[in-house]
């Protein structure tokens, strides 16, 4: 049996780490991300630059402190172009993907995902909003 997952390509800064939390993981925003994951049974692929600062295990521990457990399955590669990194991961892991979204505060290099409706574009200062949570759940539930 081939198990397919909903995938959230997740940036961290400007999504769940914002100025008000001094760029640490913000408990409220992590709770919002967790609601997306729980509602859609989604998995996370880290597309943030944090993937180069911390190991997957370290990120899993950090996220688990906010109730997000067993959700981070991978990180994107290093091609110096976030859109290409995401596309490469999708191509290499096509058999794992049911639906996907990209959650990021920066649209640069991600225009193709915006154009095809798979992008949740957050405000850097605010992070993930309730409206964006609703939209993400809709996109992964289509």
C-alpha positions, 0 to 999 in steps of 0.5 A, a space after each residue: 500500500 502506498 501512503 501519500 501525505 499532505 505536505 507543508 513546505 514550511 519556512 520558520 522566520 516570518 511564519 512561526 518566528 516573528 519579532 514579538 517572540 524575538 525570532 524564537 518559535 512563537 507558541 501562538 503561531 506554533 499552535 496555529 501551524 499545529 492546527 493545520 497539521 492536525 486538521 489535514 494529517 499533514 507532514 512538514 518539510 522544512 524549507 527555511 534557512 533554519 534547515 542549515 542551522 539545525 539538524 532535523 532531530 534538533 528541529 523535531 525537538 524544538 517543534 515538539 516543545 510546542 506539541 508538534 511531534 512526528 511531523 517533520 519528515 524532511 528538509 529541502 536541499 541546497 540549490 540557492 533557490 527556494 522554489 527549485 529546492 521545493 520542486 526538486 523535493 516534490 519530484 524526488 518524492 512524488 509518490 509520498 505527496 497527496 497535496 502540498 502547500 508552501 507557507 512562507 513570508 517571502 514570495 521571491 523565488 516562489 512565484 510559481 507556487 503563488 501562481 498555481 494557488 499552493 502558496 500561503 504568503 504570511 506577513 513577516 511581522 505577524 506570522 501565520 494568521 487565523 485566516 491563513 490557517 483556514 486557507 491552508 486547511 482548505 488547500 490541503 483538503 481539496 
